[in-house]
Amino acid sequence: MIDKPLEKFAYQIDIEFAYAGTHEIHIECQPGTAGKVDHRTRQRLVQRVHHEVAIAALQPPLDALGIDLDPQVLTCCRPLDLDDFPEPFRRRILREEAVVVEELERRSPVHRAERLVYFGIREPEEEGSWQEHIFLGLFSHRSLDELNFNIPALRRKIEGALDASDIPHGCHDYRKTVEIFNTFPKVELFFMDPAELVETVRSFTLLYRQGAIKVVATRSLAVGGVTLLVIMPRDFYSEDNLVRIETYLRRSVKGGTVSSRVIHISSDYLSLHVAVLPRVEELRLDLDRLERGLTKITLPWDDQLRRPIERRCGDDEGRRRWQRYSSLFSREYQALIHPRFAVRDIARIERMLAGGGEQFDMWGPFRLDEPYCRLQFYSLRESSLNELMPFLENLHLSVIDEVDFTLVVEGRKVFIKSFALRSGVKGESSLAALRTPLLEALSALRSDGRETDYLNMLLIPTGLSWRQIDVFRGYRNYYFQLGSPFTKQRMAFALINNPQIALLLYRYFEARFKPEPRWSDPMTREEESLRRGTPAAISGAGVTRSASGGVTRLARATRARNVWRCLRVSCQR
């Protein structure tokens, strides 16, 4: 009784059959004597009521289409016990649902080398038996490309849902909803209940009014699992985002199997058919949370930029900056830099364009094999790596990689150099705590022409600022006035190799000479200098033997105030 409706539906969705013997195959399931086959022109499965034994004999229908094959050479023509069939086939035959549509592992040997589609519909008969109608083949390209609204059976279902939702024919909501329905897979849409369709129509406003992803969960037409229809604005889709979607869904179903394919692309929307086979028997999905999560991870880069920039600068200024910068960053920049860090780039660029000169910024730490930070350098003129490397090397920074970006802001070229950095000091794993002194030192070295030498290596192990490190240049020069037998480099490395001694020496100097109102009383200052360190403590705190005499002499000179004239300017900067 259902042969004609099935043939009509198969014609409407345009099924291409891949075998001579699979134009239409029927399987009858009825009580019978084990081992006895009722031969007719269609495929049969004869079994006992309790499925104890089942014997199957396959024959191609007389009106089969396609390539003529001799049925006698087909292995499927000999009787087989049901237990001899593969487990997936038994599972499909003994299912509870009336309809099953799923892809087989076997690929079509003709037409297209794609996985065959098993389309089975069960027709109940008398005394607990049933007849299985099977279509085995491929959907044609024309059926995949045809709009759902152009298929009469589907158009009636869509129009019924729109009428039930009181959406006037031809209005904006009507056109947008039809466009989204055109992205649905045809088979799932055909079997959706009217109530499901109405609820789906009401939820579509979130998709086209707010630019978000919509997830529709439908009863899977496969024997097991769940079918999710993920509908998104077209600019949300990319190969990278597809990987993110599958990973997110796999995590949401607690490690089950997730496979997806693009089933339709329109001018504004794209639809993914996602087959989910969870590991657990009962799967609960929070679709609202799923939609929010998928929207967050697939939102286009320029849209992701808007929210943090408005949060940082306020609605009006944030909107102005977003409109100014959202289209300026290259694809390479967008692939490497997250929007929340682009907001910091924009802030530095704005400061530079306002007359603040060249700018530096530091991000991180980030985790890879070892922690590292990114140093950003902004300039209105193009510079080479050789200009910055001496500064970085003398600060004991190791460069992992470097990448350049260029953008044009209202006719002015802006150059960005981005470095991945690690500390070159053994035992110092993170630079994040030293962000402020490092940026101040780089700005001073780049803009003020400050002296750059080995002594800058004291910054990372001691945490001293570039101004405080300048004190040691005064010490070094004074030491040479005293008649040092060592070179400047050796003197510098005596301090660099003993950073704790250098720190004690600076604190002792500070206690002796820093203009501090709390230490105006000579006795108070003396107590502070004793608390911070004495020449004997400094000289005996583990400094290398070759430099101990020089360091002790500097400490004693500090106590005697002989070095004050050389260092007073450095201390008061």
N, C-alpha and C positions, 0 to 999 in steps of 0.2 A: 504493500500500500504506500510505502514511502519512496519507491523507486523513482517515480516521476518528480516529486519535489527535490529529491537529492540530485537528480540529473539537471534540474533547472538551476539549483543553487551552484552546482559544480560549473555549469555553463556561465553563470553570472560572475563568479570569481575567477573563472578561466584557469582551471586545473589542467596542466599538461601531464599526461601519463607517460611513464618512462618505460614500461614493459608491455610486451604483447599480452601477457597474462595478467595484467593488473589494471585493466580498464575499469573493471568492477569485480570484486571478489566477495562472495557471501560465505559466512561461516554460520552454520546452524548448530546450536547447542541444545540437545534434547535427550531425555532418558533413552537408553538403548542398551542392547547387549554388547558387552565388551568384545571387541574384535570384529564386530559386524559393521560394515560400511554401507550406507545407503547411497549408491552412486547416482548422481544427477549431473547436470552440465555445469554446476557451480561448485566452488570449494565447500567442503563440509567438515564439521568436527562433531563426531558422535561420542558421547561420554555418558557415564553413569551419573545419577543425580548427585552423589557426594563426591564427584570428581576422583573416584578411586583409580579408574583407568580411563584413558581417553585415547582414541585413535583418530587420526586425521588423514584425509586424502585430499590432495590439491589437484584441481584441474583448471585450466584456463577457460574462460567463457568462450562460447562459440562466436560471439560478436566482438572479440578482442580487437583493439586497434594497435597499430604500431608495427614492430618488426615481427614477422612470422617466425615462430620457433617451433621445433618438433617437441610436443609435450612429453614424449616418451624419454627424452634425454634429460629431462629436468629431475633433479633429485627430490623435488618437492611433490612429485606425482605418486610416489610410493607411500603406502600407509605408514604412519608414525604414531607411537604412543605420545600422549601429551607431555609426559616427562622428558621425552627426547627433544622437545623443542627448547630453544634458548629461554632462559629465565625472563628476559624482557618481554618476549612474545607471550609467555604464559601469564605474566602479570597484566598485560593489556587485555587478553581474552577473559580472564577471571575477575576483572575490575568490577566495581559497583556502579560507576557512572555510566550514563547512557551514551555519552560522546567522548571520544578521545582524539586529540590531534597532537602529534609529537614527531619530532625528527628522529630518524633512525641513524644508527652508526654507519650503516651501509650507504655508499654513494651510488648515484645513478650511473649505470654503465653507458648510457646514451644521452644525447641532447646536451646536458651540462653535468660536469663532475661535481655535483653538490649532494648533500645528504638528502635522502628520500624522506618525504613527508607521509606519515601513516595517518589516515583519516578514517576513523571507524565510528559507525553509528549502530547502536543496538536496537533491534525491533523485537519487542516481546511477543511471544506466541502462547499457545495453550499449554497448560500443565507445567508451568515453571520453566519452559524452554524459551530460547530466544534465537534470533537470527542476526548475525553480525554482517553489516555492509561495510566493505573496506574499499577505500580509494588509496592507491599507492602511487605517488608520482611527485611532480614538482609544480610549484606555482609558476606561471609564465611571467616574463618580464612585464607584459602588458597588464597583468593583474596586479603586480606590485606597484606599477606606476599609476594605475587608474585611480582617480579620486573616489573615496568612499561615497560621496554624495551623488556620484553618477551611476551607482549600482542601485537599481530600484528597491531591492529588499532592505538595503542599509539606509537609503535615503528616507524610506518610510519610518524606520526606527529613529533616525536623527530628528526628523520633523516632529514626530510624536513627542519626543523629549523636550524640544524647544517650545511646542505648544503647551505642554504641561507646566513649563517654567514661565509662561506668560511673556515670552520674548517676542516682540512684534517682528513680523517678516520684513527683511530688508534693512533693519536698523544696524547700527555699528556692532552691538553685542551679538546680533544674529550672525553677521558676516564673520566676526572673529571666532565664534563658537564653531561654526561650520568649518572654518579653516583649521581649527584644532582637531575636530573630529576626523578631518581628512588625513591626519597623521596617525590615526589608530590602526592597529593590525586588523585586517578585515574579518578573519575568523573569530577572534575574541569579541569584536564588536557585534557580530551576528548573534552570538550566544549570550550577550549581556541582557540582564533583565531590564524591563522598562524603569523600575524604581532605581536601579543602579545608574542608568543613563541620566535620569533627572537629577540625582544627587551629584553626578559628575559635571553636569552643565552648571549647576550653582557654584561649584568650586572653581570654575574656569576663570572667574573674574580676577582671582589672585594672580593667575598666570599672565594675562595680557594687560592688567592695570598696574601691577606692582613689579613686573619683571622678575618673576620667581619661577622655580621649577615646580611642576605638579606631578605627583605620583598617584597613579590609579592602580589599586590592587584588584585583580580579577581572579575568579576561580580558574586555576590552571586547567587547560584542556588536555594536558599530559596526565599520565597515570599518577605521578607524584609531583610535589613541589607547588610553587606559587608563581604566578605571572605578574610582573610589575610593568606598567607602561609609564615610562619616564618621559614627560613632555617638557620641553624647555625652549626658550627663545633661541633662535639659531646662532646668535653670537656667543652663547654660552658654550657651544660645542667646540672641542678640539681633541686631537688624539691624546694629548696629555690629560685632559679632563676626563676622557673616557676611562683611562686607567684609574684615575682618582675615584670616579663613580663606582667602578667595580670593586675597588679596594674598600671603600666606605660601606658598600652594601654587604660585602663579605664579612666585614667586622660587625655589622648590624645583625646579621643572621648567625653570628657566633661560629664562623668558620665553615659555613656550608658552601656548596658549589654555586657559583654565579657566572652566567654567560649572557652576553648582550649583543645585540646587533641593531644597526640603524635600519628602520623600516620605512621611514618617509621623511623627506625634506621639502618644506614649502618655502615661500619667500621669507617668512618671519619665524617659523617654528620647525623643530626637529623632534622626532619621536624615536625612543629606544624601546625595543622589546627585550625585557630582562627576564630570563628564566632562573628561578631560585630553587635550589634543592637543599633544604636545611638538613642538618644532622639530627635534629630533634623532631619528634612526631608532631608536637604542637608548637607552632611558631606565632609569636605575638609581635606585631610591628606597630610602633607609634608613627603613623604616617605624617603627622604634623612635624614631629621632630626630624623625621627622615627628610622631609622637604626643606626644612630650614638648614639642615646639615649639607645637603646636596647643593642648595643655592649658594651657601657660603663658599664651598670649595670650587664651584664652577663659575662664580661671578666674574665677568670680564675684568681685566686689570684696571682699566680706567674707571669702572664703576666701584671697584674696591678702593680706589684712591679717594673717592669723594667723601666717604664716611669719616675716615681718620683726619682728613684735612679740615673738615667742618668742625670736628670735635676739638681740634687743636686751635683753630683760628676763629671759631664762631661761625654762625650760619652765613652771614653776608660776606665777610672776608674769605671764608673757606670756599664759598661758591665762586667768588671772583678768581681766587687762585686756581681752583679746579678747572674753570673754563679757560684760564690762561695756559695751564701746563698739561692738561690731560692728553692732548694730541701731540705734544712735543717729544715725548720719550720714544726712542726707537724700539723695535721688536727685541733687539739684543738686550737692551736695558730692561725691558719688561720681563724677559726670560730670566734674568739674573737677580734683579732687585725687587723685593717685595714692596707693595704699595705703602706699608707703614714706614719703611725706611726712605721711600721716595719723598714722603712728607718732610723728613728731615733735610733731604737734599734741597727741596724747594725753599725751606726756611733759610738755609745758608746762602742759596743763590739770591734770594730777595735781599738779604743783608749785604751781600757783595754789590748788587746792582744799586743799592741805596748809598754806596760810597764807603762801604766798610773794608774795602781791599780784599786781598786773597784770603780764603777761609780754609780751615781744617775742621774735620769732625771725625769721631771714632765710634764705631758700633761694635757691639758684642759684649761678652765673648760668645762665639759660636762653637759648636762641637763637631769635630770630625774624628780623626784618629787622636789628635791632641787639640786642646782649645786654641782658638786664634781670634783675632779681632780684624775688623776692616777699617782702614784709614782712608778717608775721603779728602781729596784736595781739589778746591774750586778756584778757577782763575779765568780772567777775561783774555788771557793770551796763551797760546799753545806753548807748552814746555816739554822738555825731554826728560827721560828718566834719570839721566846723568846729573841733572840739576838738583834732584831731591835725594839721590842715593847717599851722598856724603853725610847729609843730616841724619838719615835713618841708620847708617852704619855707626856713626859716632854716638848715637843713642842706644846702641846695642840692640837694634831691631832686625829680625830676619824676615826678608820678603819672600812669601810663598808664591804669590802670583800678582799680576798687575793688569788691569784692563782700563781702556780709555773710552769715554763717552763724550759726544758733542751734541749740543742742542742750541737752537736759535730762539732767543726770547726777545720778541719785539725788535727784531733786526740786529740784536747783539749776540755774538757767538759766546757761548759758555763752555768751558772745557772742564771735564771732571776726570780725575785720575783716582782709581780705586785700588788700594793695596790690601792684600791679605797678609797680616803680620803676626809673628810670634816673638816672644822675648828670647834674646840670645843669651840671657843670663841663666846659668844652671840653677834649678830649684825655683825659678820664678815662672809659673805656668800661665798666669793671667795678667793681662795689661789693663783690665777694666778698672781696677782700683787706682791706677795711675793716669786715668784719662785726662784729668784737668792739668796736671803738671806737664804731661807729654804734649798736649795741644798748645799750651802756653809757650813751651820751649820751641816747638816747630814754628809757631807764628812769629816769635822773636827772631829766630835764626833766619827765617825767610824774609821778613819785612824790615827788620832793624839792622841787618848785617852783623849780628852778634858773632863773636868768635866761635867757630865750631872746631872742636878738637877732641882728644880722647877723654878729657875730663867729663864730657857730657854722659859718658857711660855710667857715671855715678847715680844718674837719675833713677833708673829702675831698681837697683839693689838698696838704695837709701831712701827713695821717695822725696829727695830734696828738689826744690824748684830750680829753674835755670839761674835765677838771681842768687840763690843760696850757693849753687855750684860755682858761681863767679868768685866767691870768696876764696876758693882754693886756687884760682888763677893768681889772685893777689899773694897768697901764701907761696905759691911756686915762684913767682917773680922775686919776692922778698928772699926766698931761700937762695936764689942765684946771686943776689946781692951779697949774701953772707959768704959766698965762695963755695958753691956746691960742686963736688966731684962727679955728680951724676947728670945725665941728660934730662931734658924736660919730659921726654917720653917715659923714662924710668921713674921719675918722680910721680908722674901721673898714674902709672900702673901700680906703684906702691900703695896709692890710695884706692885704686879700682879693685885691686886684689884683696884689699882689706876694708870692705865697705863699712863694717861696724866701727872700725877705728876712725874712718873719715867722718862718720856720723857723730861720734863722741867729740872729735876735734871741733866740728862745727858748733855743737851745742855748748862746748866750753868757750869758744870764741864769742858766741851769742850772749852767754851769761856775763862775760867780761865787758862787752862793748855795746850791746843793743840798748838804744834809748828806750827804757821801759820805766814809766812812772812808779811802778810797784817796787822797783829796785833802786830808787833814788838814794836810799840810805846805803853808805859804803858797806856796812856790816851785812845788810840784807843781800847785796849783790855778791859779797864774798861767800856767804852761805849758799847762794844759788849756784855759784861757779863750782863750789866743792861738791854740791849735790849732783851736778851734771857731769863732772869729771875733773881729774887733776892731771898734770903732766906725767906723774908717775903711773897713774892708772892707764892713760892713753898709750904711753910708751911700752907698757907691759901687757897690753891686752891682746897679744898674739900677732903683732905686726911682724912681717918677714924681716929677717936679720939684716938684709942688705939695706933696708930702708928705715930700720928702727932708729938709727942715729939722727936721720933727717927729721923724722916725725917728732922725736923727743925734743929736738932743738926748736922746731916750730911751736910746740906746746909751751916750752919755757919762754920763748919770745913773746907768745901771747900773754903769759902771766906778767912778763916784764913790760908789757905795752909797747915794746919796740916795733911790733908789726902793725900797730894801730894806724900809723900814718899811711901805710900801704893799703889798708883794707877798709878804711872809714867810708870811702865813697861806695864801695861794693855793698857794705852792710846797710847803708841808709837808702839804697835804691828801692 
